Amino acid sequence: MSFPADLKYATTHEWIRVEGNIATVGITAFAQNQLGDVVFVDMPDVDSAVTKGDSVAEVESTKTVSDVYAPVSGIVYATNEGLEGNEDQVNSDPYGDGWLFKIDLSDISELDRLMDAAAYAATVEAAH
């Protein structure tokens, strides 16, 4: 299983890609693999404030429902409307078209507390 090196990772299995002050968030390939086939995603409201560590979305699969946590604090800037009716993109392209939402960062220093790809891969290996 690969984890793109240009992303940051949370221990709760979210990835984050930062472009300027906007952070795109999704769940990792490991997380979607554990969930199985994704059938529904409950997104946060655009313009809602989120705090690092808060449950802000839910991903429902054929096996279970799992919370998605905000890896950083800020304001929800956008949600991936393309997932509606195409939730399987979370499984087939978790680091691309399967992204979930974007956050306008309020505290860029929170990025320093996230893992790089190597640290996240080691965490996943150690846990399983």
Backbone hydrogen bonds in HBPLUS format (Angstrom, degrees):
<---DONOR---> <-ACCEPTOR-->    atom                        ^
c    i                          cat <-CA-CA->   ^        H-A-AA   ^      H-
h    n   atom  resd res      DA  || num        DHA   H-A  angle D-A-AA Bond
n    s   type  num  typ     dist DA aas  dist angle  dist       angle   num
A0007-LEU N   A0004-PRO O   3.40 MM   3  5.92 163.8  2.43 115.1 116.7     1
A0008-LYS N   A0016-ILE O   3.01 MM   8  5.24 163.6  2.04 149.4 154.7     2
A0016-ILE N   A0008-LYS O   2.90 MM   8  5.24 142.9  2.04 149.6 151.5     3
A0009-TYR N   A0115-MET O   2.78 MM 106  4.90 149.1  1.88 137.9 146.1     4
A0115-MET N   A0009-TYR O   2.79 MM 106  4.90 164.5  1.81 155.2 151.1     5
A0010-ALA N   A0014-GLU O   2.93 MM   4  5.34 158.6  1.98 156.5 159.7     6
A0013-HIS N   A0010-ALA O   2.99 MM   3  5.44 150.1  2.09 121.2 120.8     7
A0028-THR N   A0013-HIS O   3.00 MM  15  5.63 164.4  2.02 148.4 148.4     8
A0015-TRP N   A0026-GLY O   2.83 MM  11  5.41 158.5  1.87 138.9 145.5     9
A0026-GLY N   A0015-TRP O   3.22 MM  11  5.41 153.7  2.29 136.4 140.8    10
A0017-ARG N   A0024-THR O   2.89 MM   7  5.11 153.8  1.96 143.6 152.2    11
A0024-THR N   A0017-ARG O   2.81 MM   7  5.11 163.5  1.84 153.5 152.1    12
A0019-GLU N   A0022-ILE O   2.88 MM   3  5.42 168.4  1.89 161.8 164.8    13
A0022-ILE N   A0019-GLU O   3.15 MM   3  5.42 163.2  2.18 127.6 127.6    14
A0105-LEU N   A0021-ASN O   2.88 MM  84  5.58 158.4  1.92 171.4 174.7    15
A0023-ALA N   A0103-ILE O   2.79 MM  80  5.10 167.7  1.81 150.8 154.9    16
A0103-ILE N   A0023-ALA O   2.78 MM  80  5.10 157.0  1.83 143.4 150.3    17
A0025-VAL N   A0101-PHE O   2.79 MM  76  5.47 161.8  1.82 173.1 179.4    18
A0100-LEU N   A0025-VAL O   2.77 MM  75  5.80 163.7  1.80 150.7 156.4    19
A0101-PHE N   A0025-VAL O   3.32 MM  76  5.47 154.0  2.39 136.8 144.4    20
A0032-GLN N   A0028-THR O   2.98 MM   4  6.34 168.8  1.99 159.7 161.4    21
A0033-ASN N   A0029-ALA O   2.94 MM   4  5.96 148.3  2.04 141.9 150.9    22
A0034-GLN N   A0030-PHE O   2.99 MM   4  6.26 150.4  2.08 148.2 155.9    23
A0035-LEU N   A0031-ALA O   2.99 MM   4  6.25 148.8  2.09 148.1 157.1    24
A0036-GLY N   A0032-GLN O   3.06 MM   4  6.12 151.5  2.15 144.1 150.1    25
A0062-THR N   A0037-ASP O   2.95 MM  25  5.69 136.8  2.14 144.7 157.5    26
A0039-VAL N   A0060-GLU O   2.80 MM  21  5.82 162.4  1.83 147.1 153.2    27
A0040-PHE N   A0060-GLU O   3.24 MM  20  5.02 151.7  2.32 141.7 138.0    28
A0060-GLU N   A0040-PHE O   2.76 MM  20  5.02 175.5  1.76 158.7 159.1    29
A0042-ASP N   A0058-GLU O   2.79 MM  16  5.00 160.3  1.83 148.8 155.2    30
A0058-GLU N   A0042-ASP O   2.99 MM  16  5.00 153.3  2.06 135.0 143.1    31
A0048-SER N   A0045-ASP O   3.15 MM   3  5.55 150.3  2.24 132.8 131.7    32
A0047-ASP N   A0076-VAL O   2.75 MM  29  5.03 171.0  1.75 144.7 146.1    33
A0076-VAL N   A0048-SER O   2.86 MM  28  5.46 166.8  1.88 155.3 157.4    34
A0050-VAL N   A0074-GLY O   2.78 MM  24  5.47 167.8  1.79 161.0 163.2    35
A0074-GLY N   A0050-VAL O   2.94 MM  24  5.47 159.8  1.99 149.2 149.9    36
A0054-ASP N   A0051-THR O   2.87 MM   3  5.59 163.7  1.89 153.0 154.3    37
A0053-GLY N   A0070-ALA O   2.73 MM  17  5.28 169.1  1.75 155.1 156.5    38
A0070-ALA N   A0054-ASP O   2.84 MM  16  5.57 154.3  1.91 156.0 163.1    39
A0056-VAL N   A0068-VAL O   2.84 MM  12  5.97 163.6  1.86 163.7 167.2    40
A0057-ALA N   A0068-VAL O   3.30 MM  11  4.96 147.7  2.41 140.1 140.3    41
A0068-VAL N   A0057-ALA O   2.79 MM  11  4.96 151.7  1.87 142.0 137.3    42
A0059-VAL N   A0066-SER O   2.84 MM   7  5.29 163.3  1.87 155.9 161.3    43
A0066-SER N   A0059-VAL O   2.86 MM   7  5.29 163.1  1.88 147.8 153.2    44
A0061-SER N   A0064-THR O   2.76 MM   3  5.35 171.4  1.77 170.9 173.7    45
A0106-SER N   A0073-SER O   3.08 MM  33  5.82 157.0  2.14 132.5 130.4    46
A0075-ILE N   A0104-ASP O   3.12 MM  29  5.18 152.0  2.21 134.7 140.0    47
A0104-ASP N   A0075-ILE O   2.78 MM  29  5.18 169.2  1.79 156.3 156.1    48
A0077-TYR N   A0102-LYS O   2.70 MM  25  5.28 155.7  1.76 137.3 144.7    49
A0102-LYS N   A0078-ALA O   2.81 MM  24  5.10 158.5  1.85 146.9 146.4    50
A0081-GLU N   A0079-THR O   3.01 MM   2  5.82 118.9  2.40 111.5  95.0    51
A0080-ASN N   A0100-LEU O   2.92 MM  20  5.31 153.2  1.99 152.3 145.6    52
A0083-LEU N   A0080-ASN O   3.11 MM   3  5.86 169.7  2.12 119.7 122.9    53
A0084-GLU N   A0081-GLU O   3.23 MM   3  5.79 155.7  2.29 113.3 119.1    54
A0086-ASN N   A0083-LEU O   2.71 MM   3  4.61 153.3  1.78 115.9 123.6    55
A0089-GLN N   A0086-ASN O   2.97 MM   3  5.98 171.5  1.98 132.0 133.9    56
A0090-VAL N   A0087-GLU O   3.01 MM   3  5.90 163.2  2.04 125.9 129.5    57
A0091-ASN N   A0088-ASP O   2.95 MM   3  5.23 131.4  2.20 102.5 115.0    58
A0092-SER N   A0088-ASP O   2.92 MM   4  6.27 164.1  1.94 153.1 157.8    59
A0093-ASP N   A0089-GLN O   2.79 MM   4  5.28 155.0  1.86 136.1 141.9    60
A0096-GLY N   A0093-ASP O   3.08 MM   3  5.27 161.5  2.12 112.4 118.2    61
A0098-GLY N   A0093-ASP O   2.84 MM   5  5.21 142.6  1.98 160.3 149.9    62
A0099-TRP N   A0096-GLY O   3.25 MM   3  6.06 147.4  2.36 128.4 127.3    63
A0110-GLU N   A0107-ASP O   3.00 MM   3  5.90 166.1  2.02 127.1 131.1    64
A0111-LEU N   A0108-ILE O   3.14 MM   3  5.84 160.3  2.18 117.7 122.8    65
A0112-ASP N   A0109-SER O   3.07 MM   3  5.62 148.8  2.17 112.7 120.3    66
A0113-ARG N   A0110-GLU O   3.10 MM   3  5.57 158.4  2.15 111.8 118.3    67
A0114-LEU N   A0111-LEU O   3.16 MM   3  5.49 167.4  2.17 113.2 116.3    68
A0120-TYR N   A0116-ASP O   2.97 MM   4  6.20 160.5  2.01 157.8 164.0    69
A0121-ALA N   A0117-ALA O   2.90 MM   4  6.07 162.9  1.93 150.7 155.5    70
A0122-ALA N   A0118-ALA O   3.02 MM   4  6.22 156.6  2.07 145.5 151.7    71
A0123-THR N   A0119-ALA O   2.99 MM   4  6.21 149.6  2.08 142.6 150.9    72
A0124-VAL N   A0120-TYR O   2.92 MM   4  6.22 160.9  1.96 157.2 161.4    73
A0125-GLU N   A0121-ALA O   2.98 MM   4  6.17 163.5  2.01 149.7 154.3    74
A0126-ALA N   A0122-ALA O   2.94 MM   4  6.04 158.8  1.99 146.4 152.0    75
A0127-ALA N   A0123-THR O   3.07 MM   4  6.19 142.9  2.22 142.4 151.7    76
A0128-HIS N   A0124-VAL O   3.19 MM   4  6.32 127.0  2.48 141.3 153.7    77
A0128-HIS N   A0125-GLU O   3.31 MM   3  5.37 143.1  2.45  96.7 106.7    78
